């Protein structure tokens, strides 16, 4: 009889622990050639020096929301990247954790926006900023914590408009005027 109880307890333990033990930890596939994936701090520093505006996705392979937002981030990079003016980067916090620590990233995904090599709040119009949006003192968006495609798209569009003006590009991202 006692063995039956151990067996039942083992099954219950496996039922509750299996999702944590066996979750997908494979690398998140990158579908865009416009997303930089620095593997060393020096690579990230070089990107900061070579591009005026950068959208950085701090992520982890084991993070389900990171997996959910990855295709959105790739599509934004494909549509809005402007070499030298607007870049997109993904920093794996488990592989390049010194970068995440330097910018105070403690949740994944976290999107941080850089201008001229420094984190910089973005003046993007969000009618209803959600809990994932971290606002700076002036009301600009400092960062986004969580998989929030609406806010990420709005900030990306604001950065794209700024980068487009700096680069002297006319028209929209689809090549229309």
N, C-alpha and C positions, 0 to 999 in steps of 0.2 A: 504494500500500500504506500509506504514511504517513497519508494522509487517512482511511483506514479506522480506524486506531488513534485518531485524534482524535475521530472520530465515536463510536466505542465508549466512549471516556473521557467524552465529553459526555453520552451516555445514562446512564452509571453515575453521573455527578455529578448529573444531574437526578433520577435515582431516589432518591438519598440526600438531596438538598437540597429536593426538592419539598414534603415534609411541613412543613418549617420555613418555607418561603417562602409556601406557600399555605394555611396553617391558618386556621381560622375566627376572625376578629377582630371579628365583628359584635357589637354590644352584647348582653349576656345579657338576655333578656326577663324582666321582673318580672311575675308573675302575681297578686301579692297587693297589695291596697290598703293593707295594714297594714305595709308595709316602706317606711321612709323612705330616700331616696337623696339625701343632701346633695351638692351640687355645689360648695359653698364651705365654708371652715372656720367661718364665722359661722353657717351653717345647722346644722352639727354641734354647735356650742357651744350654740345655742338648744335643740336636742333634749336635750342633757345637762342643761340647767337645768330643762327642763319635765317630765322623766320620771325617776322614782326608779331603775328598773332598765332597762338596755338591753343587748341582745345585738347586737354589731356584727360584721358579716361584711366583712373587708377582702379584696377580690377584684380580679381583672383580667379583662377580656373575653377575652384570649388564653389563659387558663388552663383546660385541660380539667377538672381536678378542681373548679374553681369552677363550671363549667357543670353538672357532675354533682350537686353538692350544692345548687344553686340551688332546684330544686323542693321539696326537703326543708325548706329555710329558709323558703320561702314558705308551706308548709303549717303549719309551726310558728307563724309569725306570724299566720296566719288563725285558728288554734285558740287561741293563748295570749295574744295582745296584750290588755293592759288599759290604756286611755288614762290617761296620767299615772303609771302604776305599772309597766308592762312594755311596752317598745317594741323594735322590731327595725329595724336600719339596715344598709344596704349601702354601703360606702365604696369607690369605684373608686380603687385606688392610683395609677393612671396619670393620673387627672384631679384628684384631691385628695391629692397625694402628701405635702403638709406634715402632714396628719393622720396618715397611716401612719408617717411618720418620727417624729412626736411620741411615738407609742406603741410604737416599736421593732418595727414589723411589717416582716419581711424575706422572708416566704414567703407564698404564696397557695394556698388560702384560709387566713386566720387569723381565728379568732373570739375577740374580747376582750369581757369582761363588765364593765359599769359599774354602780356604785351611787353615787347622790348625786354624779354628775358625775366620778367618778374610777374608774380601773380597779380592780376589786375581785375577789379570788378567791371562788369559789362553793363552798359546802359541798354537793356532790352525790355521791351514792353510786354509784360505778362499781365493779362487782365485779372487773374486770380492765382498768384503764386502759391503753390502747395507747400506742405510741410518739408518737402525735400529741398526747397530753394533756400539758400542761406544768403541773406541780404547784407550788404555793407552799410555803413552809416548813411550814405547818400541815397539809399534805396536801390542802388545798382546790385546786380547779381554777382555775388562773390564766388559761389560754388553751388553745385547741385549734388546732394547726397541721396543716392538712390536711382533707380531706373525710371526716370521721368522723361519720356520721349517728347512731350509737348514743350516743356521748359528747355530741354536740350536743343530742340529745333529752333525755338525762338532766340536763344542766345547765339546759336550758330548763324542764324540769318542776320542778326545785328553785327556780329563780327565779320560776316561776309560783305555786308554793305560797307563797313569801314575799310576792309581790305581792298575791296573793289575800287573805292574812291582813291585810295593810296596808290594802287597799281595802275590807275588810269583806265580801268575797264568800263565800258558802257554796256548796257543791256543787263539781262538777268542770267541766272545760272544755266538756263536752257538755251542761251545764245540768242534770245529774242530781245528786241528793244522796247 
